[in-house]
Amino acid sequence: MWTVAPPFPTKSSKYKNRRVKLDGYTFDSQAEANRYAELKLLERAGKITRLLLQPLYSFQINNKVIFTYFADFQYMNEHGNMVIEDVKGVRTPLYKLKKKIIEARYDIKITEVDA
């Protein structure tokens, strides 16, 4: 069941996204919740496995965490390859920089899904 999560009183969304609840999870946008629903269907059909929400990747220098990147989803596709996805409506300069650093640090490719 889809529900709109109550607004967080401390901060409104910069890009006017509305948080959405689905299956007990709160998503930052309707597009992210829709992608989750699609991935759950693919998982049930056996096309993907090991679906994770909000996998964390941190970047450290001299054992100090400089920043943490949270992707939206991570899963194994039917070919056995790990896929990291981020649902994006706006690609800010900070996001682009973090994406490049994390891809280089972990030797991964972050797939962007348009919102």
Biopython code that builds the backbone (N, CA, C, O; Angstrom):
import numpy as np
from Bio.PDB.StructureBuilder import StructureBuilder

atoms = [
    (1, "MET", "N", (0.831, -1.185, 0.000)),
    (1, "MET", "CA", (0.000, 0.000, 0.000)),
    (1, "MET", "C", (0.875, 1.248, 0.000)),
    (1, "MET", "O", (1.862, 1.317, 0.732)),
    (2, "TRP", "N", (0.523, 2.211, -0.803)),
    (2, "TRP", "CA", (1.262, 3.468, -0.906)),
    (2, "TRP", "C", (0.679, 4.477, 0.066)),
    (2, "TRP", "O", (-0.540, 4.617, 0.161)),
    (3, "THR", "N", (1.520, 5.164, 0.771)),
    (3, "THR", "CA", (1.083, 6.283, 1.592)),
    (3, "THR", "C", (2.125, 7.377, 1.501)),
    (3, "THR", "O", (3.306, 7.102, 1.287)),
    (4, "VAL", "N", (1.703, 8.585, 1.659)),
    (4, "VAL", "CA", (2.640, 9.696, 1.688)),
    (4, "VAL", "C", (3.072, 9.870, 3.128)),
    (4, "VAL", "O", (2.241, 10.013, 4.025)),
    (5, "ALA", "N", (4.371, 9.857, 3.344)),
    (5, "ALA", "CA", (4.897, 9.991, 4.697)),
    (5, "ALA", "C", (4.647, 11.403, 5.202)),
    (5, "ALA", "O", (4.630, 12.351, 4.417)),
    (6, "PRO", "N", (4.452, 11.548, 6.513)),
    (6, "PRO", "CA", (4.249, 12.889, 7.041)),
    (6, "PRO", "C", (5.487, 13.735, 6.809)),
    (6, "PRO", "O", (6.605, 13.219, 6.847)),
    (7, "PRO", "N", (5.307, 15.014, 6.571)),
    (7, "PRO", "CA", (6.470, 15.866, 6.329)),
    (7, "PRO", "C", (7.355, 15.938, 7.566)),
    (7, "PRO", "O", (6.866, 15.910, 8.696)),
    (8, "PHE", "N", (8.638, 16.028, 7.344)),
    (8, "PHE", "CA", (9.581, 16.187, 8.435)),
    (8, "PHE", "C", (9.596, 17.666, 8.810)),
    (8, "PHE", "O", (9.857, 18.507, 7.949)),
    (9, "PRO", "N", (9.327, 18.003, 10.058)),
    (9, "PRO", "CA", (9.166, 19.403, 10.428)),
    (9, "PRO", "C", (10.448, 20.225, 10.348)),
    (9, "PRO", "O", (10.387, 21.451, 10.256)),
    (10, "THR", "N", (11.614, 19.564, 10.383)),
    (10, "THR", "CA", (12.858, 20.319, 10.440)),
    (10, "THR", "C", (13.319, 20.848, 9.094)),
    (10, "THR", "O", (14.001, 21.871, 9.038)),
    (11, "LYS", "N", (12.958, 20.167, 7.999)),
    (11, "LYS", "CA", (13.510, 20.573, 6.713)),
    (11, "LYS", "C", (12.578, 20.153, 5.585)),
    (11, "LYS", "O", (12.113, 19.013, 5.558)),
    (12, "SER", "N", (12.301, 21.061, 4.656)),
    (12, "SER", "CA", (11.503, 20.691, 3.492)),
    (12, "SER", "C", (12.452, 20.310, 2.359)),
    (12, "SER", "O", (13.622, 20.693, 2.360)),
    (13, "SER", "N", (11.941, 19.560, 1.403)),
    (13, "SER", "CA", (12.748, 19.096, 0.293)),
    (13, "SER", "C", (13.105, 20.253, -0.634)),
    (13, "SER", "O", (12.259, 21.058, -1.022)),
    (14, "LYS", "N", (14.372, 20.302, -0.966)),
    (14, "LYS", "CA", (14.857, 21.360, -1.845)),
    (14, "LYS", "C", (14.220, 21.277, -3.235)),
    (14, "LYS", "O", (13.984, 22.299, -3.879)),
    (15, "TYR", "N", (13.945, 20.046, -3.690)),
    (15, "TYR", "CA", (13.420, 19.850, -5.037)),
    (15, "TYR", "C", (11.941, 19.495, -5.037)),
    (15, "TYR", "O", (11.417, 18.993, -6.031)),
    (16, "LYS", "N", (11.271, 19.755, -3.924)),
    (16, "LYS", "CA", (9.818, 19.569, -3.781)),
    (16, "LYS", "C", (9.384, 18.103, -3.897)),
    (16, "LYS", "O", (8.240, 17.813, -4.247)),
    (17, "ASN", "N", (10.311, 17.185, -3.601)),
    (17, "ASN", "CA", (9.929, 15.772, -3.559)),
    (17, "ASN", "C", (9.096, 15.532, -2.317)),
    (17, "ASN", "O", (9.272, 16.196, -1.296)),
    (18, "ARG", "N", (8.189, 14.579, -2.416)),
    (18, "ARG", "CA", (7.395, 14.181, -1.258)),
    (18, "ARG", "C", (7.806, 12.779, -0.875)),
    (18, "ARG", "O", (7.854, 11.881, -1.717)),
    (19, "ARG", "N", (8.101, 12.595, 0.394)),
    (19, "ARG", "CA", (8.470, 11.265, 0.884)),
    (19, "ARG", "C", (7.270, 10.341, 0.760)),
    (19, "ARG", "O", (6.128, 10.742, 0.984)),
    (20, "VAL", "N", (7.556, 9.093, 0.397)),
    (20, "VAL", "CA", (6.512, 8.098, 0.167)),
    (20, "VAL", "C", (6.861, 6.839, 0.947)),
    (20, "VAL", "O", (8.016, 6.414, 0.969)),
    (21, "LYS", "N", (5.856, 6.246, 1.587)),
    (21, "LYS", "CA", (6.056, 4.986, 2.302)),
    (21, "LYS", "C", (5.511, 3.837, 1.466)),
    (21, "LYS", "O", (4.439, 3.926, 0.868)),
    (22, "LEU", "N", (6.297, 2.736, 1.443)),
    (22, "LEU", "CA", (5.884, 1.537, 0.730)),
    (22, "LEU", "C", (6.558, 0.350, 1.402)),
    (22, "LEU", "O", (7.771, 0.360, 1.609)),
    (23, "ASP", "N", (5.789, -0.664, 1.740)),
    (23, "ASP", "CA", (6.310, -1.877, 2.379)),
    (23, "ASP", "C", (7.095, -1.580, 3.656)),
    (23, "ASP", "O", (8.035, -2.302, 3.986)),
    (24, "GLY", "N", (6.718, -0.532, 4.367)),
    (24, "GLY", "CA", (7.403, -0.204, 5.612)),
    (24, "GLY", "C", (8.663, 0.631, 5.442)),
    (24, "GLY", "O", (9.310, 0.979, 6.429)),
    (25, "TYR", "N", (9.019, 0.956, 4.205)),
    (25, "TYR", "CA", (10.190, 1.793, 3.925)),
    (25, "TYR", "C", (9.727, 3.189, 3.553)),
    (25, "TYR", "O", (8.646, 3.355, 2.987)),
    (26, "THR", "N", (10.531, 4.189, 3.866)),
    (26, "THR", "CA", (10.248, 5.555, 3.460)),
    (26, "THR", "C", (11.234, 5.943, 2.371)),
    (26, "THR", "O", (12.448, 5.863, 2.557)),
    (27, "PHE", "N", (10.698, 6.363, 1.237)),
    (27, "PHE", "CA", (11.514, 6.756, 0.092)),
    (27, "PHE", "C", (11.481, 8.264, -0.062)),
    (27, "PHE", "O", (10.492, 8.911, 0.283)),
    (28, "ASP", "N", (12.569, 8.823, -0.582)),
    (28, "ASP", "CA", (12.671, 10.277, -0.736)),
    (28, "ASP", "C", (11.769, 10.838, -1.826)),
    (28, "ASP", "O", (11.506, 12.040, -1.850)),
    (29, "SER", "N", (11.292, 9.984, -2.729)),
    (29, "SER", "CA", (10.448, 10.474, -3.816)),
    (29, "SER", "C", (9.535, 9.362, -4.323)),
    (29, "SER", "O", (9.754, 8.183, -4.043)),
    (30, "GLN", "N", (8.523, 9.752, -5.062)),
    (30, "GLN", "CA", (7.624, 8.785, -5.691)),
    (30, "GLN", "C", (8.386, 7.960, -6.719)),
    (30, "GLN", "O", (8.141, 6.761, -6.859)),
    (31, "ALA", "N", (9.315, 8.597, -7.444)),
    (31, "ALA", "CA", (10.096, 7.880, -8.457)),
    (31, "ALA", "C", (10.929, 6.772, -7.817)),
    (31, "ALA", "O", (11.031, 5.676, -8.367)),
    (32, "GLU", "N", (11.517, 7.049, -6.669)),
    (32, "GLU", "CA", (12.315, 6.036, -5.973)),
    (32, "GLU", "C", (11.424, 4.883, -5.487)),
    (32, "GLU", "O", (11.812, 3.719, -5.583)),
    (33, "ALA", "N", (10.250, 5.199, -4.974)),
    (33, "ALA", "CA", (9.307, 4.166, -4.533)),
    (33, "ALA", "C", (8.842, 3.324, -5.726)),
    (33, "ALA", "O", (8.710, 2.105, -5.613)),
    (34, "ASN", "N", (8.598, 3.970, -6.860)),
    (34, "ASN", "CA", (8.191, 3.237, -8.070)),
    (34, "ASN", "C", (9.293, 2.278, -8.524)),
    (34, "ASN", "O", (9.014, 1.144, -8.916)),
    (35, "ARG", "N", (10.536, 2.736, -8.469)),
    (35, "ARG", "CA", (11.656, 1.879, -8.871)),
    (35, "ARG", "C", (11.779, 0.690, -7.926)),
    (35, "ARG", "O", (12.050, -0.429, -8.360)),
    (36, "TYR", "N", (11.581, 0.934, -6.637)),
    (36, "TYR", "CA", (11.600, -0.157, -5.657)),
    (36, "TYR", "C", (10.539, -1.207, -6.002)),
    (36, "TYR", "O", (10.815, -2.406, -5.960)),
    (37, "ALA", "N", (9.335, -0.759, -6.339)),
    (37, "ALA", "CA", (8.255, -1.679, -6.697)),
    (37, "ALA", "C", (8.638, -2.503, -7.932)),
    (37, "ALA", "O", (8.363, -3.702, -7.984)),
    (38, "GLU", "N", (9.269, -1.868, -8.922)),
    (38, "GLU", "CA", (9.723, -2.585, -10.117)),
    (38, "GLU", "C", (10.770, -3.635, -9.755)),
    (38, "GLU", "O", (10.715, -4.769, -10.231)),
    (39, "LEU", "N", (11.729, -3.246, -8.905)),
    (39, "LEU", "CA", (12.790, -4.172, -8.522)),
    (39, "LEU", "C", (12.243, -5.351, -7.719)),
    (39, "LEU", "O", (12.732, -6.472, -7.854)),
    (40, "LYS", "N", (11.232, -5.105, -6.884)),
    (40, "LYS", "CA", (10.615, -6.198, -6.133)),
    (40, "LYS", "C", (9.955, -7.196, -7.084)),
    (40, "LYS", "O", (10.024, -8.405, -6.861)),
    (41, "LEU", "N", (9.317, -6.697, -8.140)),
    (41, "LEU", "CA", (8.726, -7.588, -9.142)),
    (41, "LEU", "C", (9.801, -8.407, -9.856)),
    (41, "LEU", "O", (9.627, -9.605, -10.083)),
    (42, "LEU", "N", (10.904, -7.761, -10.204)),
    (42, "LEU", "CA", (12.009, -8.472, -10.857)),
    (42, "LEU", "C", (12.604, -9.529, -9.930)),
    (42, "LEU", "O", (13.000, -10.606, -10.374)),
    (43, "GLU", "N", (12.662, -9.209, -8.644)),
    (43, "GLU", "CA", (13.195, -10.163, -7.675)),
    (43, "GLU", "C", (12.272, -11.383, -7.562)),
    (43, "GLU", "O", (12.740, -12.521, -7.534)),
    (44, "ARG", "N", (10.968, -11.137, -7.498)),
    (44, "ARG", "CA", (10.000, -12.240, -7.431)),
    (44, "ARG", "C", (10.025, -13.110, -8.682)),
    (44, "ARG", "O", (9.773, -14.313, -8.618)),
    (45, "ALA", "N", (10.332, -12.488, -9.826)),
    (45, "ALA", "CA", (10.404, -13.224, -11.091)),
    (45, "ALA", "C", (11.740, -13.949, -11.264)),
    (45, "ALA", "O", (11.926, -14.692, -12.228)),
    (46, "GLY", "N", (12.666, -13.735, -10.332)),
    (46, "GLY", "CA", (13.966, -14.394, -10.404)),
    (46, "GLY", "C", (14.961, -13.721, -11.329)),
    (46, "GLY", "O", (16.010, -14.290, -11.629)),
    (47, "LYS", "N", (14.647, -12.514, -11.787)),
    (47, "LYS", "CA", (15.554, -11.784, -12.685)),
    (47, "LYS", "C", (16.701, -11.115, -11.923)),
    (47, "LYS", "O", (17.785, -10.926, -12.473)),
    (48, "ILE", "N", (16.460, -10.756, -10.652)),
    (48, "ILE", "CA", (17.500, -10.181, -9.803)),
    (48, "ILE", "C", (17.453, -10.889, -8.450)),
    (48, "ILE", "O", (16.456, -11.516, -8.095)),
    (49, "THR", "N", (18.559, -10.774, -7.701)),
    (49, "THR", "CA", (18.628, -11.340, -6.346)),
    (49, "THR", "C", (19.351, -10.358, -5.435)),
    (49, "THR", "O", (19.961, -9.392, -5.893)),
    (50, "ARG", "N", (19.269, -10.622, -4.154)),
    (50, "ARG", "CA", (19.990, -9.861, -3.123)),
    (50, "ARG", "C", (19.746, -8.352, -3.189)),
    (50, "ARG", "O", (20.687, -7.560, -3.136)),
    (51, "LEU", "N", (18.501, -7.972, -3.304)),
    (51, "LEU", "CA", (18.143, -6.560, -3.358)),
    (51, "LEU", "C", (18.399, -5.900, -2.007)),
    (51, "LEU", "O", (17.890, -6.351, -0.981)),
    (52, "LEU", "N", (19.182, -4.842, -2.014)),
    (52, "LEU", "CA", (19.458, -4.042, -0.816)),
    (52, "LEU", "C", (18.982, -2.621, -1.046)),
    (52, "LEU", "O", (19.089, -2.093, -2.153)),
    (53, "LEU", "N", (18.460, -2.006, -0.005)),
    (53, "LEU", "CA", (18.067, -0.606, -0.059)),
    (53, "LEU", "C", (19.094, 0.217, 0.702)),
    (53, "LEU", "O", (19.571, -0.187, 1.763)),
    (54, "GLN", "N", (19.425, 1.362, 0.155)),
    (54, "GLN", "CA", (20.329, 2.322, 0.766)),
    (54, "GLN", "C", (21.681, 1.729, 1.160)),
    (54, "GLN", "O", (22.113, 1.909, 2.299)),
    (55, "PRO", "N", (22.370, 1.017, 0.238)),
    (55, "PRO", "CA", (23.713, 0.539, 0.581)),
    (55, "PRO", "C", (24.645, 1.723, 0.797)),
    (55, "PRO", "O", (24.554, 2.734, 0.101)),
    (56, "LEU", "N", (25.526, 1.590, 1.752)),
    (56, "LEU", "CA", (26.394, 2.677, 2.183)),
    (56, "LEU", "C", (27.803, 2.480, 1.647)),
    (56, "LEU", "O", (28.350, 1.379, 1.704)),
    (57, "TYR", "N", (28.385, 3.548, 1.128)),
    (57, "TYR", "CA", (29.768, 3.562, 0.682)),
    (57, "TYR", "C", (30.429, 4.778, 1.312)),
    (57, "TYR", "O", (29.959, 5.903, 1.145)),
    (58, "SER", "N", (31.523, 4.551, 2.038)),
    (58, "SER", "CA", (32.186, 5.696, 2.657)),
    (58, "SER", "C", (33.543, 5.919, 2.004)),
    (58, "SER", "O", (34.176, 4.985, 1.512)),
    (59, "PHE", "N", (33.966, 7.154, 2.010)),
    (59, "PHE", "CA", (35.268, 7.523, 1.473)),
    (59, "PHE", "C", (36.115, 8.010, 2.634)),
    (59, "PHE", "O", (35.734, 8.934, 3.354)),
    (60, "GLN", "N", (37.269, 7.381, 2.809)),
    (60, "GLN", "CA", (38.137, 7.705, 3.928)),
    (60, "GLN", "C", (39.531, 8.081, 3.450)),
    (60, "GLN", "O", (40.017, 7.577, 2.438)),
    (61, "ILE", "N", (40.156, 8.965, 4.190)),
    (61, "ILE", "CA", (41.559, 9.301, 4.003)),
    (61, "ILE", "C", (42.190, 9.267, 5.389)),
    (61, "ILE", "O", (41.682, 9.885, 6.325)),
    (62, "ASN", "N", (43.298, 8.543, 5.514)),
    (62, "ASN", "CA", (43.988, 8.392, 6.799)),
    (62, "ASN", "C", (43.025, 7.949, 7.899)),
    (62, "ASN", "O", (43.050, 8.476, 9.011)),
    (63, "ASN", "N", (42.185, 6.982, 7.574)),
    (63, "ASN", "CA", (41.206, 6.417, 8.515)),
    (63, "ASN", "C", (40.179, 7.420, 9.026)),
    (63, "ASN", "O", (39.553, 7.192, 10.061)),
    (64, "LYS", "N", (40.003, 8.514, 8.320)),
    (64, "LYS", "CA", (38.968, 9.487, 8.668)),
    (64, "LYS", "C", (37.928, 9.509, 7.552)),
    (64, "LYS", "O", (38.260, 9.636, 6.373)),
    (65, "VAL", "N", (36.670, 9.382, 7.947)),
    (65, "VAL", "CA", (35.591, 9.400, 6.957)),
    (65, "VAL", "C", (35.419, 10.823, 6.444)),
    (65, "VAL", "O", (35.125, 11.739, 7.212)),
    (66, "ILE", "N", (35.604, 10.995, 5.154)),
    (66, "ILE", "CA", (35.451, 12.311, 4.527)),
    (66, "ILE", "C", (33.988, 12.535, 4.157)),
    (66, "ILE", "O", (33.440, 13.611, 4.397)),
    (67, "PHE", "N", (33.359, 11.519, 3.576)),
    (67, "PHE", "CA", (31.921, 11.589, 3.297)),
    (67, "PHE", "C", (31.381, 10.180, 3.143)),
    (67, "PHE", "O", (32.130, 9.221, 2.960)),
    (68, "THR", "N", (30.072, 10.081, 3.220)),
    (68, "THR", "CA", (29.377, 8.812, 3.051)),
    (68, "THR", "C", (28.372, 8.979, 1.911)),
    (68, "THR", "O", (27.647, 9.971, 1.843)),
    (69, "TYR", "N", (28.345, 8.000, 1.031)),
    (69, "TYR", "CA", (27.417, 8.011, -0.099)),
    (69, "TYR", "C", (26.423, 6.876, 0.093)),
    (69, "TYR", "O", (26.818, 5.732, 0.316)),
    (70, "PHE", "N", (25.149, 7.184, 0.008)),
    (70, "PHE", "CA", (24.095, 6.190, 0.078)),
    (70, "PHE", "C", (23.483, 6.056, -1.311)),
    (70, "PHE", "O", (22.860, 6.990, -1.816)),
    (71, "ALA", "N", (23.663, 4.899, -1.921)),
    (71, "ALA", "CA", (22.981, 4.632, -3.190)),
    (71, "ALA", "C", (21.528, 4.306, -2.849)),
    (71, "ALA", "O", (21.204, 4.110, -1.678)),
    (72, "ASP", "N", (20.664, 4.247, -3.830)),
    (72, "ASP", "CA", (19.274, 3.893, -3.570)),
    (72, "ASP", "C", (19.093, 2.381, -3.493)),
    (72, "ASP", "O", (18.392, 1.880, -2.613)),
    (73, "PHE", "N", (19.730, 1.648, -4.424)),
    (73, "PHE", "CA", (19.546, 0.204, -4.484)),
    (73, "PHE", "C", (20.834, -0.486, -4.913)),
    (73, "PHE", "O", (21.679, 0.088, -5.601)),
    (74, "GLN", "N", (20.951, -1.733, -4.483)),
    (74, "GLN", "CA", (22.029, -2.600, -4.940)),
    (74, "GLN", "C", (21.448, -3.993, -5.085)),
    (74, "GLN", "O", (20.687, -4.439, -4.226)),
    (75, "TYR", "N", (21.799, -4.693, -6.169)),
    (75, "TYR", "CA", (21.301, -6.043, -6.391)),
    (75, "TYR", "C", (22.207, -6.781, -7.363)),
    (75, "TYR", "O", (23.081, -6.188, -7.995)),
    (76, "MET", "N", (21.983, -8.080, -7.470)),
    (76, "MET", "CA", (22.695, -8.905, -8.439)),
    (76, "MET", "C", (21.749, -9.147, -9.615)),
    (76, "MET", "O", (20.609, -9.571, -9.425)),
    (77, "ASN", "N", (22.226, -8.875, -10.828)),
    (77, "ASN", "CA", (21.375, -9.105, -12.000)),
    (77, "ASN", "C", (21.431, -10.573, -12.406)),
    (77, "ASN", "O", (22.127, -11.370, -11.775)),
    (78, "GLU", "N", (20.703, -10.929, -13.454)),
    (78, "GLU", "CA", (20.609, -12.334, -13.851)),
    (78, "GLU", "C", (21.918, -12.896, -14.405)),
    (78, "GLU", "O", (22.051, -14.109, -14.568)),
    (79, "HIS", "N", (22.880, -12.028, -14.695)),
    (79, "HIS", "CA", (24.192, -12.464, -15.174)),
    (79, "HIS", "C", (25.199, -12.582, -14.040)),
    (79, "HIS", "O", (26.366, -12.900, -14.268)),
    (80, "GLY", "N", (24.738, -12.321, -12.796)),
    (80, "GLY", "CA", (25.619, -12.418, -11.631)),
    (80, "GLY", "C", (26.447, -11.179, -11.372)),
    (80, "GLY", "O", (27.386, -11.218, -10.577)),
    (81, "ASN", "N", (26.114, -10.073, -12.033)),
    (81, "ASN", "CA", (26.840, -8.819, -11.832)),
    (81, "ASN", "C", (26.131, -7.957, -10.794)),
    (81, "ASN", "O", (24.903, -7.894, -10.756)),
    (82, "MET", "N", (26.923, -7.294, -9.950)),
    (82, "MET", "CA", (26.348, -6.378, -8.975)),
    (82, "MET", "C", (25.975, -5.074, -9.674)),
    (82, "MET", "O", (26.752, -4.531, -10.459)),
    (83, "VAL", "N", (24.776, -4.582, -9.377)),
    (83, "VAL", "CA", (24.288, -3.329, -9.944)),
    (83, "VAL", "C", (24.004, -2.378, -8.794)),
    (83, "VAL", "O", (23.326, -2.739, -7.833)),
    (84, "ILE", "N", (24.527, -1.157, -8.896)),
    (84, "ILE", "CA", (24.248, -0.109, -7.921)),
    (84, "ILE", "C", (23.461, 0.963, -8.654)),
    (84, "ILE", "O", (23.902, 1.472, -9.685)),
    (85, "GLU", "N", (22.287, 1.307, -8.116)),
    (85, "GLU", "CA", (21.411, 2.274, -8.779)),
    (85, "GLU", "C", (21.138, 3.473, -7.899)),
    (85, "GLU", "O", (21.070, 3.378, -6.673)),
    (86, "ASP", "N", (20.983, 4.599, -8.560)),
    (86, "ASP", "CA", (20.566, 5.820, -7.897)),
    (86, "ASP", "C", (19.477, 6.469, -8.754)),
    (86, "ASP", "O", (19.702, 6.756, -9.930)),
    (87, "VAL", "N", (18.313, 6.696, -8.177)),
    (87, "VAL", "CA", (17.211, 7.354, -8.886)),
    (87, "VAL", "C", (17.459, 8.855, -8.778)),
    (87, "VAL", "O", (17.532, 9.399, -7.676)),
    (88, "LYS", "N", (17.586, 9.514, -9.912)),
    (88, "LYS", "CA", (17.952, 10.931, -9.906)),
    (88, "LYS", "C", (17.020, 11.767, -10.757)),
    (88, "LYS", "O", (16.703, 11.419, -11.895)),
    (89, "GLY", "N", (16.592, 12.865, -10.190)),
    (89, "GLY", "CA", (15.865, 13.877, -10.929)),
    (89, "GLY", "C", (16.807, 15.020, -11.253)),
    (89, "GLY", "O", (16.821, 15.534, -12.372)),
    (90, "VAL", "N", (17.600, 15.414, -10.252)),
    (90, "VAL", "CA", (18.559, 16.508, -10.396)),
    (90, "VAL", "C", (19.944, 15.979, -10.043)),
    (90, "VAL", "O", (20.142, 15.374, -8.989)),
    (91, "ARG", "N", (20.884, 16.213, -10.927)),
    (91, "ARG", "CA", (22.269, 15.784, -10.691)),
    (91, "ARG", "C", (23.081, 17.014, -10.303)),
    (91, "ARG", "O", (23.551, 17.763, -11.160)),
    (92, "THR", "N", (23.235, 17.205, -9.011)),
    (92, "THR", "CA", (23.952, 18.375, -8.512)),
    (92, "THR", "C", (25.453, 18.199, -8.717)),
    (92, "THR", "O", (25.923, 17.073, -8.879)),
    (93, "PRO", "N", (26.212, 19.294, -8.713)),
    (93, "PRO", "CA", (27.674, 19.170, -8.809)),
    (93, "PRO", "C", (28.259, 18.315, -7.676)),
    (93, "PRO", "O", (29.202, 17.556, -7.903)),
    (94, "LEU", "N", (27.713, 18.431, -6.470)),
    (94, "LEU", "CA", (28.207, 17.623, -5.359)),
    (94, "LEU", "C", (27.936, 16.142, -5.603)),
    (94, "LEU", "O", (28.808, 15.309, -5.357)),
    (95, "TYR", "N", (26.746, 15.806, -6.080)),
    (95, "TYR", "CA", (26.431, 14.411, -6.396)),
    (95, "TYR", "C", (27.393, 13.882, -7.457)),
    (95, "TYR", "O", (27.924, 12.781, -7.313)),
    (96, "LYS", "N", (27.623, 14.650, -8.516)),
    (96, "LYS", "CA", (28.507, 14.206, -9.593)),
    (96, "LYS", "C", (29.914, 13.922, -9.082)),
    (96, "LYS", "O", (30.540, 12.942, -9.484)),
    (97, "LEU", "N", (30.407, 14.779, -8.196)),
    (97, "LEU", "CA", (31.737, 14.588, -7.620)),
    (97, "LEU", "C", (31.783, 13.339, -6.747)),
    (97, "LEU", "O", (32.699, 12.526, -6.873)),
    (98, "LYS", "N", (30.803, 13.184, -5.866)),
    (98, "LYS", "CA", (30.754, 12.001, -4.999)),
    (98, "LYS", "C", (30.671, 10.720, -5.833)),
    (98, "LYS", "O", (31.331, 9.728, -5.523)),
    (99, "LYS", "N", (29.862, 10.749, -6.886)),
    (99, "LYS", "CA", (29.701, 9.580, -7.749)),
    (99, "LYS", "C", (31.043, 9.184, -8.353)),
    (99, "LYS", "O", (31.412, 8.010, -8.328)),
    (100, "LYS", "N", (31.772, 10.150, -8.892)),
    (100, "LYS", "CA", (33.073, 9.858, -9.500)),
    (100, "LYS", "C", (34.057, 9.290, -8.479)),
    (100, "LYS", "O", (34.773, 8.332, -8.770)),
    (101, "ILE", "N", (34.090, 9.874, -7.302)),
    (101, "ILE", "CA", (35.022, 9.422, -6.266)),
    (101, "ILE", "C", (34.683, 8.003, -5.820)),
    (101, "ILE", "O", (35.573, 7.159, -5.716)),
    (102, "ILE", "N", (33.408, 7.732, -5.556)),
    (102, "ILE", "CA", (32.997, 6.405, -5.093)),
    (102, "ILE", "C", (33.221, 5.360, -6.185)),
    (102, "ILE", "O", (33.668, 4.252, -5.890)),
    (103, "GLU", "N", (32.922, 5.691, -7.424)),
    (103, "GLU", "CA", (33.159, 4.741, -8.517)),
    (103, "GLU", "C", (34.646, 4.399, -8.615)),
    (103, "GLU", "O", (35.004, 3.239, -8.815)),
    (104, "ALA", "N", (35.507, 5.402, -8.475)),
    (104, "ALA", "CA", (36.954, 5.160, -8.550)),
    (104, "ALA", "C", (37.449, 4.380, -7.333)),
    (104, "ALA", "O", (38.247, 3.454, -7.471)),
    (105, "ARG", "N", (36.981, 4.749, -6.156)),
    (105, "ARG", "CA", (37.444, 4.117, -4.914)),
    (105, "ARG", "C", (37.056, 2.639, -4.848)),
    (105, "ARG", "O", (37.876, 1.805, -4.466)),
    (106, "TYR", "N", (35.822, 2.309, -5.214)),
    (106, "TYR", "CA", (35.321, 0.942, -5.096)),
    (106, "TYR", "C", (35.366, 0.164, -6.415)),
    (106, "TYR", "O", (34.981, -1.004, -6.460)),
    (107, "ASP", "N", (35.832, 0.805, -7.478)),
    (107, "ASP", "CA", (35.885, 0.190, -8.804)),
    (107, "ASP", "C", (34.516, -0.373, -9.185)),
    (107, "ASP", "O", (34.378, -1.546, -9.531)),
    (108, "ILE", "N", (33.512, 0.502, -9.110)),
    (108, "ILE", "CA", (32.130, 0.144, -9.429)),
    (108, "ILE", "C", (31.570, 1.142, -10.423)),
    (108, "ILE", "O", (32.181, 2.175, -10.697)),
    (109, "LYS", "N", (30.410, 0.825, -10.957)),
    (109, "LYS", "CA", (29.681, 1.736, -11.845)),
    (109, "LYS", "C", (28.324, 1.980, -11.209)),
    (109, "LYS", "O", (27.589, 1.031, -10.936)),
    (110, "ILE", "N", (27.982, 3.237, -10.970)),
    (110, "ILE", "CA", (26.678, 3.598, -10.425)),
    (110, "ILE", "C", (25.748, 3.914, -11.588)),
    (110, "ILE", "O", (26.013, 4.820, -12.379)),
    (111, "THR", "N", (24.666, 3.167, -11.685)),
    (111, "THR", "CA", (23.692, 3.355, -12.752)),
    (111, "THR", "C", (22.655, 4.384, -12.287)),
    (111, "THR", "O", (22.068, 4.244, -11.214)),
    (112, "GLU", "N", (22.442, 5.402, -13.095)),
    (112, "GLU", "CA", (21.458, 6.424, -12.773)),
    (112, "GLU", "C", (20.146, 6.107, -13.485)),
    (112, "GLU", "O", (20.112, 5.842, -14.686)),
    (113, "VAL", "N", (19.086, 6.144, -12.713)),
    (113, "VAL", "CA", (17.743, 5.933, -13.242)),
    (113, "VAL", "C", (17.035, 7.271, -13.183)),
    (113, "VAL", "O", (16.932, 7.866, -12.111)),
    (114, "ASP", "N", (16.546, 7.756, -14.313)),
    (114, "ASP", "CA", (15.869, 9.058, -14.344)),
    (114, "ASP", "C", (14.547, 9.009, -13.589)),
    (114, "ASP", "O", (13.768, 8.063, -13.706)),
    (115, "ALA", "N", (14.326, 10.057, -12.814)),
    (115, "ALA", "CA", (13.088, 10.165, -12.041)),
    (115, "ALA", "C", (11.951, 10.576, -12.927)),
    (115, "ALA", "O", (10.823, 10.720, -12.457)),
]
sb = StructureBuilder()
sb.init_structure("model")
sb.init_model(0)
sb.init_chain("A")
sb.init_seg("    ")
for serial, (resi, resn, name, xyz) in enumerate(atoms, 1):
    if name == "N":
        sb.init_residue(resn, " ", resi, " ")
    sb.init_atom(name, np.array(xyz, "f"), 0.0, 1.0, " ", f" {name:<3s}", serial, name[0])
structure = sb.get_structure()
